[in-house]
Amino acid sequence: MPTPTMHRAKDGTETWKVRYRTGGRGSKATSRTFASERAATTFARLLADVGADRAEQIADARAGAREGTPTVAQWCAKHIELLTGVGETCLRTYRGHVRNDLGELGPLPVDAVHPDDVARWVNAMAKEKVRGGKPISGKTIANRHSFLSAAMKRAVRSGLISSSPCDGTRLPRTEREPMVFLTHEEYLRFLGCFAPRWQPMVTTLFSTGLRWGEITALRVGDVDLQRRDPITGEPAPVATIERAWRRDGTVGPPKSRRSRRTVALAPEVVEVLTPLIEKRPAYDYVFRAAGGEEVKHRTFSKDVWAPAVRLANGEPAQPEKGRVTVPRRADGEPITPLSPALGKRPRIHDARHSNASWLLGAGVPINYVQAHLGHESITTTVDRYGHVMPAAQQAIRGAISGALTAAHPQIEG
């Protein structure tokens, strides 16, 4: 970074000069003079961070602006400090954005950021690669942009800038991995690929649509298998979702306000849960790993779910490279690959998708499905699962058919 030098005029006035080159070594040297060391140091940092051309543009744009304006990184950090009602996991994610994701925006003064800078930042993220060489997801880009936008709106309210440079940014959209829906018959075949000790948990995943963090945080006291409907007196067993595992390895409130909910349990689920919760303390987790500890996603995915997916698709449980425990039946014999193969490779979260498709396929109103899944907005439910609503599809087919029937005979082959 260039070092500012101080010059004192005959009248005692001090100025600070920064010398730099607009190109590489051997290019013509130039300089800029500032009224304070602080302003000169800010410009010197910009030279080091964004290059001469961009630093000059920013300096010109900020001519006459007040000194001491924070950089984007500094302002975002202050924004995080002032947030209320936000959990530590979310705050940790935001701090990670400040450290790792602001790119060339980070060192820019807040009042020097132009919408074009935000657009270049978004385009640069769209070219990023994650583990495995896949492009970064559109959702990740949207999350980072949303964080920066919130910080910039605070800057507007604080009088640092007149408008947010994030407004109007068009965000890229990337393809999502398609959801995998299992039919009832496919689910039963898939369930048979798990060792008996894991089948109750898999059954509960598919039958309740719980998120991974919710089912692994479910305690014995959250499950009421003896509950009866207060009006009819009929059995009405439920599980109350009060907590979920977070990314930082702690247990806290679930994902959103509507994620706190009561989930109905089918008689088949009651049957598999009864021996798991009988005579166990209320604070104990319903599902535990072999060693008694909580079930970890990474371990379950690698050692339990992935072998079952391979078996369901007619493959050996153990991959060519690596070692896993081959699941066994109750009699101790290894579970053999399915034939014919399932032809689908569901992920753990696809149990939740399958549950939604079963409910909608059975004609359960979509607002009931929203409450069952704990979606904050019904828009989320419609966007994700609207295409699996047979009644809606049938209505569309009928309407189109009615519109075409009169004209159809007129079409000449």
Secondary structure, DSSP 8 states (H G I E B T S, - for coil): ----EEEE-TTS-EEEEEEEESSSTTS-EEEEEESSHHHHHHHHHHHHHH-HHHHHHHHHHTTT--TT--BHHHHHHHHHHH--S--HHHHHHHHHHHHHT-GGGTTSBGGG--HHHHHHHHHHHHT-B-TTS-B--HHHHHHHHHHHHHHHHHHHHTTS-SS-TTTT---------------HHHHHHHHTTS-GGGHHHHHHHHHH---HHHHTT-BGGGEETT-B-TTT--B--EEEE--EE-TTS-EES-SSGGGSEEEE--HHHHHHHHHHHTT--TTSBSSB-TTSSB--HHHHIIIIIHHHHHHHTTS-SS-SSS-----B-TTS-B----SS-------TTHHHHHHHHHHHHTT--HHHHHHHHT-SSHHHHHHHHGGG-HHHHHHHHHHHHHHHHTTGGG---
